[in-house]
Amino acid sequence: MPLACSMFSGGKDSTYALHWAVLHGYDVCCLISIRPRAGWDSMLLHYPGIELTRLQARALRLPLLEYELSTREEADLARVFRDVRRHGCRILVAGALLSDYQRLRFAAAAEEAGLEIMAPLWRKNQEEYMRSLVREGFKILVQSVQAYGLPPSLVGRVLDEDTVEEIIKLARRYGFNPAFEGGEAETLVLDAPLFREELRVYGRVMRLGPDHYFYQIVRAELVPKPSLGGQ
């Protein structure tokens, strides 16, 4: 099977897409971390915890290729994908769930670079997807909320079955996306089945505006997973 690279932001969607690809036999040779230039508010990229992808890549035992995009995001994205292809990759794994804005731009840039794009989460049932994350052993921190109806108390919490059901109930009541595909919240994966170590973070909750709360991480480290005996 051709080599695959996986776009990786450290959030739940890109981590699960990687998980899916490995379980389905894809030979993932590297992760791609892409961040916007400082001061640029990107509509294309997830980036609140992007600086922690280096630790997550270590936990996954995969090399990490890091890139920065300017305000010319689409042209820069094609440049990034051409570079990835020079590393021998032929398949691009992406965690797009529902956003046509994101999927179409990734697909166009990938096609220009000669990469086949695979988005295993595309149009997946959002509520069942959130439930499956917890069932399959993903430890997911809610790093921010910025939607009416999402309580600030979620920030800094790790999702469990009860929390997911609470989010689904609120999403039905207030009309936001239960998987946060509209940017209603941002997540950071602390542990997952493919992680050889667990990410541990320390920080504080900050209020950035009306209905907008953020968990500012001040320190992060990798710790052994008990099930692996520190190996």
ChimeraX commands (.cxc) that place a marker at each C-alpha (Angstrom):
marker #1 position 0.00,0.00,0.00 radius 0.5
marker #1 position 1.35,3.50,-0.81 radius 0.5
marker #1 position 2.78,5.57,2.02 radius 0.5
marker #1 position 0.32,7.91,3.74 radius 0.5
marker #1 position 0.81,11.12,5.69 radius 0.5
marker #1 position -1.72,12.35,8.21 radius 0.5
marker #1 position -2.65,15.95,8.84 radius 0.5
marker #1 position -2.37,16.42,12.57 radius 0.5
marker #1 position -3.47,19.30,14.77 radius 0.5
marker #1 position -3.58,17.42,18.08 radius 0.5
marker #1 position -7.38,17.67,18.29 radius 0.5
marker #1 position -9.90,14.84,18.29 radius 0.5
marker #1 position -10.69,14.74,14.55 radius 0.5
marker #1 position -7.17,14.54,13.16 radius 0.5
marker #1 position -6.19,12.03,15.86 radius 0.5
marker #1 position -9.17,9.82,15.12 radius 0.5
marker #1 position -8.56,10.00,11.36 radius 0.5
marker #1 position -4.99,8.79,11.99 radius 0.5
marker #1 position -6.36,6.02,14.24 radius 0.5
marker #1 position -8.79,4.92,11.51 radius 0.5
marker #1 position -6.07,4.89,8.85 radius 0.5
marker #1 position -3.71,2.73,10.91 radius 0.5
marker #1 position -6.49,0.29,11.87 radius 0.5
marker #1 position -7.39,-0.08,8.18 radius 0.5
marker #1 position -3.88,-1.00,7.20 radius 0.5
marker #1 position -2.51,2.27,5.85 radius 0.5
marker #1 position 1.24,2.74,6.21 radius 0.5
marker #1 position 1.34,6.18,7.86 radius 0.5
marker #1 position 4.92,7.41,7.68 radius 0.5
marker #1 position 4.58,10.92,9.12 radius 0.5
marker #1 position 2.35,13.59,10.63 radius 0.5
marker #1 position 1.87,17.07,9.17 radius 0.5
marker #1 position 1.40,19.99,11.54 radius 0.5
marker #1 position 0.32,23.22,9.86 radius 0.5
marker #1 position -0.14,26.49,11.70 radius 0.5
marker #1 position -1.09,29.97,10.51 radius 0.5
marker #1 position 1.42,32.79,10.70 radius 0.5
marker #1 position 1.35,34.58,14.07 radius 0.5
marker #1 position -1.47,37.10,14.24 radius 0.5
marker #1 position -3.46,35.51,11.43 radius 0.5
marker #1 position -6.91,34.16,12.38 radius 0.5
marker #1 position -7.25,31.17,10.05 radius 0.5
marker #1 position -10.64,29.80,9.00 radius 0.5
marker #1 position -8.95,26.73,7.54 radius 0.5
marker #1 position -6.83,25.38,10.39 radius 0.5
marker #1 position -7.33,24.17,13.96 radius 0.5
marker #1 position -4.44,25.54,15.98 radius 0.5
marker #1 position -5.08,26.35,19.69 radius 0.5
marker #1 position -2.92,23.46,20.93 radius 0.5
marker #1 position -0.76,23.08,17.84 radius 0.5
marker #1 position 2.48,23.63,19.77 radius 0.5
marker #1 position 1.82,20.37,21.65 radius 0.5
marker #1 position 1.85,18.24,18.50 radius 0.5
marker #1 position 5.59,17.67,19.02 radius 0.5
marker #1 position 4.88,15.87,22.29 radius 0.5
marker #1 position 1.97,13.97,20.77 radius 0.5
marker #1 position 4.13,12.89,17.82 radius 0.5
marker #1 position 6.67,11.54,20.30 radius 0.5
marker #1 position 3.90,9.61,22.04 radius 0.5
marker #1 position 2.80,8.23,18.66 radius 0.5
marker #1 position 6.38,7.40,17.63 radius 0.5
marker #1 position 5.87,9.16,14.30 radius 0.5
marker #1 position 7.99,11.89,12.69 radius 0.5
marker #1 position 6.38,15.32,12.53 radius 0.5
marker #1 position 6.70,17.70,9.59 radius 0.5
marker #1 position 5.89,21.29,10.64 radius 0.5
marker #1 position 4.81,24.10,8.35 radius 0.5
marker #1 position 3.53,27.66,8.65 radius 0.5
marker #1 position 1.03,29.25,6.27 radius 0.5
marker #1 position 0.88,32.92,5.34 radius 0.5
marker #1 position -2.33,34.78,4.55 radius 0.5
marker #1 position -2.15,33.08,1.12 radius 0.5
marker #1 position -3.33,29.86,2.73 radius 0.5
marker #1 position -4.45,27.95,-0.34 radius 0.5
marker #1 position -1.26,28.58,-2.34 radius 0.5
marker #1 position 0.86,27.74,0.70 radius 0.5
marker #1 position -1.14,24.57,1.32 radius 0.5
marker #1 position -0.36,23.32,-2.19 radius 0.5
marker #1 position 3.33,24.06,-1.55 radius 0.5
marker #1 position 3.19,22.05,1.69 radius 0.5
marker #1 position 1.57,19.09,-0.04 radius 0.5
marker #1 position 4.13,19.13,-2.85 radius 0.5
marker #1 position 6.85,18.95,-0.22 radius 0.5
marker #1 position 5.07,16.07,1.50 radius 0.5
marker #1 position 4.92,14.18,-1.80 radius 0.5
marker #1 position 8.67,14.59,-2.16 radius 0.5
marker #1 position 8.94,12.64,1.11 radius 0.5
marker #1 position 7.40,9.68,-0.71 radius 0.5
marker #1 position 3.80,10.01,0.51 radius 0.5
marker #1 position 0.97,9.36,-1.93 radius 0.5
marker #1 position -2.09,9.47,0.35 radius 0.5
marker #1 position -3.16,12.37,2.57 radius 0.5
marker #1 position -5.31,11.54,5.61 radius 0.5
marker #1 position -7.50,14.41,6.82 radius 0.5
marker #1 position -9.90,14.73,9.74 radius 0.5
marker #1 position -12.55,16.82,7.96 radius 0.5
marker #1 position -16.01,16.10,9.37 radius 0.5
marker #1 position -18.57,18.42,7.85 radius 0.5
marker #1 position -16.91,21.61,6.59 radius 0.5
marker #1 position -17.05,21.93,2.78 radius 0.5
marker #1 position -14.86,25.03,3.13 radius 0.5
marker #1 position -12.08,22.93,4.63 radius 0.5
marker #1 position -12.56,19.73,2.64 radius 0.5
marker #1 position -12.68,21.38,-0.79 radius 0.5
marker #1 position -9.55,23.44,-0.16 radius 0.5
marker #1 position -7.61,20.46,1.15 radius 0.5
marker #1 position -8.78,18.36,-1.80 radius 0.5
marker #1 position -7.82,20.99,-4.39 radius 0.5
marker #1 position -4.35,21.46,-2.90 radius 0.5
marker #1 position -3.83,17.70,-2.60 radius 0.5
marker #1 position -4.88,17.11,-6.21 radius 0.5
marker #1 position -2.49,19.80,-7.42 radius 0.5
marker #1 position 0.33,18.08,-5.52 radius 0.5
marker #1 position -0.59,14.63,-6.84 radius 0.5
marker #1 position -1.85,13.28,-3.52 radius 0.5
marker #1 position -4.95,11.17,-2.98 radius 0.5
marker #1 position -6.97,12.58,-0.08 radius 0.5
marker #1 position -8.79,10.34,2.38 radius 0.5
marker #1 position -11.28,11.78,4.89 radius 0.5
marker #1 position -12.65,8.81,6.86 radius 0.5
marker #1 position -14.83,10.96,9.12 radius 0.5
marker #1 position -16.60,12.84,6.31 radius 0.5
marker #1 position -20.35,13.14,6.98 radius 0.5
marker #1 position -20.14,10.74,9.92 radius 0.5
marker #1 position -23.08,10.97,12.34 radius 0.5
marker #1 position -21.88,13.65,14.73 radius 0.5
marker #1 position -23.53,12.35,17.90 radius 0.5
marker #1 position -22.43,8.75,17.37 radius 0.5
marker #1 position -18.94,9.93,16.51 radius 0.5
marker #1 position -18.62,11.73,19.86 radius 0.5
marker #1 position -19.84,8.64,21.70 radius 0.5
marker #1 position -17.42,6.39,19.81 radius 0.5
marker #1 position -14.43,8.54,20.77 radius 0.5
marker #1 position -14.97,7.84,24.46 radius 0.5
marker #1 position -15.84,4.17,23.89 radius 0.5
marker #1 position -12.64,3.61,21.90 radius 0.5
marker #1 position -10.36,5.01,24.58 radius 0.5
marker #1 position -9.67,8.59,23.51 radius 0.5
marker #1 position -8.88,10.95,26.38 radius 0.5
marker #1 position -9.97,14.36,25.10 radius 0.5
marker #1 position -9.58,17.69,26.88 radius 0.5
marker #1 position -11.99,20.50,26.04 radius 0.5
marker #1 position -9.57,23.37,25.50 radius 0.5
marker #1 position -12.07,26.10,24.64 radius 0.5
marker #1 position -15.76,26.86,24.22 radius 0.5
marker #1 position -17.15,29.75,22.23 radius 0.5
marker #1 position -20.82,29.10,21.57 radius 0.5
marker #1 position -24.02,30.08,23.31 radius 0.5
marker #1 position -25.26,27.06,25.23 radius 0.5
marker #1 position -21.87,25.52,25.98 radius 0.5
marker #1 position -21.11,26.07,29.68 radius 0.5
marker #1 position -17.68,27.38,30.76 radius 0.5
marker #1 position -17.46,24.44,33.17 radius 0.5
marker #1 position -16.60,22.20,30.20 radius 0.5
marker #1 position -13.27,23.95,29.68 radius 0.5
marker #1 position -10.39,21.96,31.13 radius 0.5
marker #1 position -12.53,18.84,31.50 radius 0.5
marker #1 position -11.84,15.47,29.89 radius 0.5
marker #1 position -14.76,13.99,27.97 radius 0.5
marker #1 position -16.46,10.96,29.44 radius 0.5
marker #1 position -19.75,9.28,28.54 radius 0.5
marker #1 position -21.83,11.55,30.78 radius 0.5
marker #1 position -20.15,14.71,29.47 radius 0.5
marker #1 position -20.71,13.65,25.87 radius 0.5
marker #1 position -24.41,13.03,26.55 radius 0.5
marker #1 position -24.61,16.44,28.21 radius 0.5
marker #1 position -23.06,18.07,25.12 radius 0.5
marker #1 position -25.45,16.23,22.77 radius 0.5
marker #1 position -28.43,17.33,24.84 radius 0.5
marker #1 position -27.27,20.96,24.81 radius 0.5
marker #1 position -26.56,20.81,21.06 radius 0.5
marker #1 position -30.13,19.70,20.38 radius 0.5
marker #1 position -31.47,22.48,22.59 radius 0.5
marker #1 position -29.30,25.36,21.35 radius 0.5
marker #1 position -28.57,24.28,17.79 radius 0.5
marker #1 position -24.78,24.04,17.76 radius 0.5
marker #1 position -22.85,21.12,16.28 radius 0.5
marker #1 position -22.33,18.36,18.90 radius 0.5
marker #1 position -18.90,17.49,17.43 radius 0.5
marker #1 position -17.87,21.19,17.41 radius 0.5
marker #1 position -17.37,21.21,13.63 radius 0.5
marker #1 position -18.51,24.83,13.48 radius 0.5
marker #1 position -15.76,25.97,15.85 radius 0.5
marker #1 position -18.05,25.90,18.90 radius 0.5
marker #1 position -15.24,24.32,20.92 radius 0.5
marker #1 position -11.66,23.12,20.49 radius 0.5
marker #1 position -10.15,19.91,21.83 radius 0.5
marker #1 position -6.76,18.45,22.69 radius 0.5
marker #1 position -6.10,14.69,22.75 radius 0.5
marker #1 position -4.20,13.64,25.86 radius 0.5
marker #1 position -4.25,9.92,25.19 radius 0.5
marker #1 position -5.45,7.51,22.50 radius 0.5
marker #1 position -5.01,3.84,21.62 radius 0.5
marker #1 position -1.97,4.59,19.41 radius 0.5
marker #1 position -0.22,6.74,22.02 radius 0.5
marker #1 position 2.72,5.02,23.73 radius 0.5
marker #1 position 2.71,7.68,26.45 radius 0.5
marker #1 position 0.06,10.01,27.83 radius 0.5
marker #1 position 0.14,13.78,27.55 radius 0.5
marker #1 position -0.38,15.56,30.86 radius 0.5
marker #1 position -1.09,19.30,30.90 radius 0.5
marker #1 position -1.34,21.99,33.56 radius 0.5
marker #1 position -3.04,25.32,33.13 radius 0.5
marker #1 position -5.87,27.65,33.98 radius 0.5
marker #1 position -9.21,28.71,32.52 radius 0.5
marker #1 position -9.38,32.22,31.06 radius 0.5
marker #1 position -12.40,34.22,29.90 radius 0.5
marker #1 position -11.69,35.79,26.50 radius 0.5
marker #1 position -15.13,37.20,25.75 radius 0.5
marker #1 position -18.87,36.52,25.92 radius 0.5
marker #1 position -19.39,32.73,25.80 radius 0.5
marker #1 position -15.67,32.31,25.03 radius 0.5
marker #1 position -13.49,30.51,27.56 radius 0.5
marker #1 position -10.05,29.02,27.01 radius 0.5
marker #1 position -7.81,26.62,28.92 radius 0.5
marker #1 position -4.35,28.19,28.83 radius 0.5
marker #1 position -1.72,25.48,29.14 radius 0.5
marker #1 position 1.36,26.58,31.05 radius 0.5
marker #1 position 3.15,23.23,31.22 radius 0.5
marker #1 position 2.92,19.91,29.42 radius 0.5
marker #1 position 4.76,16.62,29.67 radius 0.5
marker #1 position 4.60,12.99,28.59 radius 0.5
marker #1 position 4.07,10.38,31.31 radius 0.5
marker #1 position 4.13,6.56,31.09 radius 0.5
marker #1 position 0.89,4.75,30.44 radius 0.5
marker #1 position 0.26,2.22,33.23 radius 0.5
marker #1 position -0.80,-0.43,30.74 radius 0.5
marker #1 position 2.58,-0.18,29.01 radius 0.5
marker #1 position 4.60,-0.32,32.20 radius 0.5
marker #1 position 6.54,2.78,31.18 radius 0.5
marker #1 position 7.82,1.07,28.02 radius 0.5
marker link #1:1,2 radius 0.2
marker link #1:2,3 radius 0.2
marker link #1:3,4 radius 0.2
marker link #1:4,5 radius 0.2
marker link #1:5,6 radius 0.2
marker link #1:6,7 radius 0.2
marker link #1:7,8 radius 0.2
marker link #1:8,9 radius 0.2
marker link #1:9,10 radius 0.2
marker link #1:10,11 radius 0.2
marker link #1:11,12 radius 0.2
marker link #1:12,13 radius 0.2
marker link #1:13,14 radius 0.2
marker link #1:14,15 radius 0.2
marker link #1:15,16 radius 0.2
marker link #1:16,17 radius 0.2
marker link #1:17,18 radius 0.2
marker link #1:18,19 radius 0.2
marker link #1:19,20 radius 0.2
marker link #1:20,21 radius 0.2
marker link #1:21,22 radius 0.2
marker link #1:22,23 radius 0.2
marker link #1:23,24 radius 0.2
marker link #1:24,25 radius 0.2
marker link #1:25,26 radius 0.2
marker link #1:26,27 radius 0.2
marker link #1:27,28 radius 0.2
marker link #1:28,29 radius 0.2
marker link #1:29,30 radius 0.2
marker link #1:30,31 radius 0.2
marker link #1:31,32 radius 0.2
marker link #1:32,33 radius 0.2
marker link #1:33,34 radius 0.2
marker link #1:34,35 radius 0.2
marker link #1:35,36 radius 0.2
marker link #1:36,37 radius 0.2
marker link #1:37,38 radius 0.2
marker link #1:38,39 radius 0.2
marker link #1:39,40 radius 0.2
marker link #1:40,41 radius 0.2
marker link #1:41,42 radius 0.2
marker link #1:42,43 radius 0.2
marker link #1:43,44 radius 0.2
marker link #1:44,45 radius 0.2
marker link #1:45,46 radius 0.2
marker link #1:46,47 radius 0.2
marker link #1:47,48 radius 0.2
marker link #1:48,49 radius 0.2
marker link #1:49,50 radius 0.2
marker link #1:50,51 radius 0.2
marker link #1:51,52 radius 0.2
marker link #1:52,53 radius 0.2
marker link #1:53,54 radius 0.2
marker link #1:54,55 radius 0.2
marker link #1:55,56 radius 0.2
marker link #1:56,57 radius 0.2
marker link #1:57,58 radius 0.2
marker link #1:58,59 radius 0.2
marker link #1:59,60 radius 0.2
marker link #1:60,61 radius 0.2
marker link #1:61,62 radius 0.2
marker link #1:62,63 radius 0.2
marker link #1:63,64 radius 0.2
marker link #1:64,65 radius 0.2
marker link #1:65,66 radius 0.2
marker link #1:66,67 radius 0.2
marker link #1:67,68 radius 0.2
marker link #1:68,69 radius 0.2
marker link #1:69,70 radius 0.2
marker link #1:70,71 radius 0.2
marker link #1:71,72 radius 0.2
marker link #1:72,73 radius 0.2
marker link #1:73,74 radius 0.2
marker link #1:74,75 radius 0.2
marker link #1:75,76 radius 0.2
marker link #1:76,77 radius 0.2
marker link #1:77,78 radius 0.2
marker link #1:78,79 radius 0.2
marker link #1:79,80 radius 0.2
marker link #1:80,81 radius 0.2
marker link #1:81,82 radius 0.2
marker link #1:82,83 radius 0.2
marker link #1:83,84 radius 0.2
marker link #1:84,85 radius 0.2
marker link #1:85,86 radius 0.2
marker link #1:86,87 radius 0.2
marker link #1:87,88 radius 0.2
marker link #1:88,89 radius 0.2
marker link #1:89,90 radius 0.2
marker link #1:90,91 radius 0.2
marker link #1:91,92 radius 0.2
marker link #1:92,93 radius 0.2
marker link #1:93,94 radius 0.2
marker link #1:94,95 radius 0.2
marker link #1:95,96 radius 0.2
marker link #1:96,97 radius 0.2
marker link #1:97,98 radius 0.2
marker link #1:98,99 radius 0.2
marker link #1:99,100 radius 0.2
marker link #1:100,101 radius 0.2
marker link #1:101,102 radius 0.2
marker link #1:102,103 radius 0.2
marker link #1:103,104 radius 0.2
marker link #1:104,105 radius 0.2
marker link #1:105,106 radius 0.2
marker link #1:106,107 radius 0.2
marker link #1:107,108 radius 0.2
marker link #1:108,109 radius 0.2
marker link #1:109,110 radius 0.2
marker link #1:110,111 radius 0.2
marker link #1:111,112 radius 0.2
marker link #1:112,113 radius 0.2
marker link #1:113,114 radius 0.2
marker link #1:114,115 radius 0.2
marker link #1:115,116 radius 0.2
marker link #1:116,117 radius 0.2
marker link #1:117,118 radius 0.2
marker link #1:118,119 radius 0.2
marker link #1:119,120 radius 0.2
marker link #1:120,121 radius 0.2
marker link #1:121,122 radius 0.2
marker link #1:122,123 radius 0.2
marker link #1:123,124 radius 0.2
marker link #1:124,125 radius 0.2
marker link #1:125,126 radius 0.2
marker link #1:126,127 radius 0.2
marker link #1:127,128 radius 0.2
marker link #1:128,129 radius 0.2
marker link #1:129,130 radius 0.2
marker link #1:130,131 radius 0.2
marker link #1:131,132 radius 0.2
marker link #1:132,133 radius 0.2
marker link #1:133,134 radius 0.2
marker link #1:134,135 radius 0.2
marker link #1:135,136 radius 0.2
marker link #1:136,137 radius 0.2
marker link #1:137,138 radius 0.2
marker link #1:138,139 radius 0.2
marker link #1:139,140 radius 0.2
marker link #1:140,141 radius 0.2
marker link #1:141,142 radius 0.2
marker link #1:142,143 radius 0.2
marker link #1:143,144 radius 0.2
marker link #1:144,145 radius 0.2
marker link #1:145,146 radius 0.2
marker link #1:146,147 radius 0.2
marker link #1:147,148 radius 0.2
marker link #1:148,149 radius 0.2
marker link #1:149,150 radius 0.2
marker link #1:150,151 radius 0.2
marker link #1:151,152 radius 0.2
marker link #1:152,153 radius 0.2
marker link #1:153,154 radius 0.2
marker link #1:154,155 radius 0.2
marker link #1:155,156 radius 0.2
marker link #1:156,157 radius 0.2
marker link #1:157,158 radius 0.2
marker link #1:158,159 radius 0.2
marker link #1:159,160 radius 0.2
marker link #1:160,161 radius 0.2
marker link #1:161,162 radius 0.2
marker link #1:162,163 radius 0.2
marker link #1:163,164 radius 0.2
marker link #1:164,165 radius 0.2
marker link #1:165,166 radius 0.2
marker link #1:166,167 radius 0.2
marker link #1:167,168 radius 0.2
marker link #1:168,169 radius 0.2
marker link #1:169,170 radius 0.2
marker link #1:170,171 radius 0.2
marker link #1:171,172 radius 0.2
marker link #1:172,173 radius 0.2
marker link #1:173,174 radius 0.2
marker link #1:174,175 radius 0.2
marker link #1:175,176 radius 0.2
marker link #1:176,177 radius 0.2
marker link #1:177,178 radius 0.2
marker link #1:178,179 radius 0.2
marker link #1:179,180 radius 0.2
marker link #1:180,181 radius 0.2
marker link #1:181,182 radius 0.2
marker link #1:182,183 radius 0.2
marker link #1:183,184 radius 0.2
marker link #1:184,185 radius 0.2
marker link #1:185,186 radius 0.2
marker link #1:186,187 radius 0.2
marker link #1:187,188 radius 0.2
marker link #1:188,189 radius 0.2
marker link #1:189,190 radius 0.2
marker link #1:190,191 radius 0.2
marker link #1:191,192 radius 0.2
marker link #1:192,193 radius 0.2
marker link #1:193,194 radius 0.2
marker link #1:194,195 radius 0.2
marker link #1:195,196 radius 0.2
marker link #1:196,197 radius 0.2
marker link #1:197,198 radius 0.2
marker link #1:198,199 radius 0.2
marker link #1:199,200 radius 0.2
marker link #1:200,201 radius 0.2
marker link #1:201,202 radius 0.2
marker link #1:202,203 radius 0.2
marker link #1:203,204 radius 0.2
marker link #1:204,205 radius 0.2
marker link #1:205,206 radius 0.2
marker link #1:206,207 radius 0.2
marker link #1:207,208 radius 0.2
marker link #1:208,209 radius 0.2
marker link #1:209,210 radius 0.2
marker link #1:210,211 radius 0.2
marker link #1:211,212 radius 0.2
marker link #1:212,213 radius 0.2
marker link #1:213,214 radius 0.2
marker link #1:214,215 radius 0.2
marker link #1:215,216 radius 0.2
marker link #1:216,217 radius 0.2
marker link #1:217,218 radius 0.2
marker link #1:218,219 radius 0.2
marker link #1:219,220 radius 0.2
marker link #1:220,221 radius 0.2
marker link #1:221,222 radius 0.2
marker link #1:222,223 radius 0.2
marker link #1:223,224 radius 0.2
marker link #1:224,225 radius 0.2
marker link #1:225,226 radius 0.2
marker link #1:226,227 radius 0.2
marker link #1:227,228 radius 0.2
marker link #1:228,229 radius 0.2
marker link #1:229,230 radius 0.2
marker link #1:230,231 radius 0.2
view
